[in-house]
Amino acid sequence: MKLNIIITLLLTVHLIQAQQPNEITYEIGFSEKPNPHLEISVIFVTDPHSEKTSFFFPNSHWGQDSLRNCLKNLRFSENITETKFSTDSIIQVYHKKGTNAIRLDYTIEQDRGKEITYGNFRRPIVQPNYFHVHTHSLFLLPDINPEDNLKITIDWKTPNQNYHNSFGTNIKHQIIQTTRKKFEESVHIGGDYRLYDQYIKNKKVSIAIRDIWMPFDDTKITAFLKEITNGLRTFWNDFDKEDYLIVVSPMNNFKGKGYTGTGMTNSFTAALSNNSYIKDKDLLQLFNHEMVHDWIGISILNDNEEEQYWFSEGFTDYINFKLAATYSFTKNRNSYFTKKLNVTMLELLISKSKNIKNKEITYEKYWSDYNTQIIPYKRGTLFAFLLDLKICSISKGKLKLDDLLRAILKDAKKNGQKLDHPYFISKANEFLKEDITPFFNRYIENGEDLPLQQTFDQYKLKYELTSYKNKKEKHFENIPKVLENQDNKLLNLLFE
């Protein structure tokens, strides 16, 4: 036992001496006893002139609360005198002046449910045969500017178990150089996930799937994902992506149809109900939407997260509909696209929150109220459609919304431009004859009903007005429904 302690101390001293500021080392291992948990060690270089170092571990994130309940058995090196959470997200570590580095050890344990469900999908899942945890609820992160660069070393300490993350697969020893924000928005998995590697223009796409699926097999899932990945990279003309990880997990005890997902740095993770209710179209909707986020939401960042959800969620859904209509497993392009638009119009127009102002869509309201949550998706999708028609009409089919989005991506990559409202308006105006500001303020900022019928009439899109009755017997009238399979020149140009 003494020999093990001496070796551990010597290794820690070596790591400390080798590290520089904004460098951090994590050791991670898996254990089943007494309960399944992940064992984490953190070694971080400190400012020797300070007696305090701060770490970031959010108690609330992505609509989840009390994440701190998953952090157990916090222990620390002798040069640390005290640790305490000073805010909802910050843990303060107090140490002796002159300290060059500190080490903390702790465990991460699952606190809600067993198998993956809607309720715990964005929380740490640590089961006897697998784990699925996001970085923000796994690692204590340095409390630095999220855009600052960070050098991260990860050592995996359980050789008989597989370990993969958003930055690599089959990891034993890993060095990552990225911003804290990009590292924070990543996922870590291990255990009985089956890994399939595919290559698109020499870039690896790894697909991790676990358990036995009722509605489809691994071959179908991987085929869907390969075509979607290639389609998106072609759309954006962006084949420079790093190696990419896609995680597909079942919700085995879910009754009915359900699916959810999260796009992150170099990756996305999805969970679907494992029953006969899930169809191919659900795979298409989920996978395509989350992978669009690799550009809208990851490469193109919102300046103020919830304020631009009309773009990062609404435009993502629109591009999802538009691209999905062109894939080989979509039988009728026109029919698929118009059906998606019609469902979106219906869901927006019958929502009791349809006219909520954009500034009222806050973090708290978005994550706590479903009626609010769907508005940026639906409003943004239809706004994107109207803008696409406008750009395509003005340019006589030479330009589309696709070109505006690629221009925004170029600015994001070249200049680090974030998506804010003045920038979006300025960029959109480059593709229009008239200033879009009044239109944007009226329908995005103030949440007025979009001029759907007026636009459809303008561009000679055939539609009918329908009625709808919800479960509470409330009637809704004059809901436009675009007719399927119509031969409209402008609508056809959107796909050329």
Secondary structure, 3 states (H helix, E strand, C coil): CHHHHHHHHHHHHHHHHHCCCCEEEEEEEEECCCCCEEEEEEEEECCCCCCEEEEECCCCECCECCHHHHEEEEEECCCEEEEEECCCCEEEEEECCCCCEEEEEEEECCCCCCCCCCCCCCCCEEECCEEEEEHHHCCCEECCCCCCEEEEEEEECCCCCCEEECCECCCCEEEEEEEHHHHHCCEEEEECCEEEEEEECCEEEEEEECCCCCCCCHHHHHHHHHHHHHHHHHHHCCCCCCCEEEEEEEECCCCCCCEEEEEECCEEEEEEECCCCCCHHHHHHHHHHHHHCCCECCCECECCHHHHHHHHHHHHHHHHHHHHCCCCCCCCHHHHHHHHHHHHHHHHHCCCCCCCCHHHCCHHHHHHCHHHHHHHHHHHHHHHHHHHHHHHHHCCCCCCHHHHHHHHHHHHHHHCCCECHHHHHHHHHCCCCCCCHHHHHHHHHCCCCCCHHHHHHHCCCCEEEEEEECCCCCEEEEEEEECCCCCCHHHHHCCC
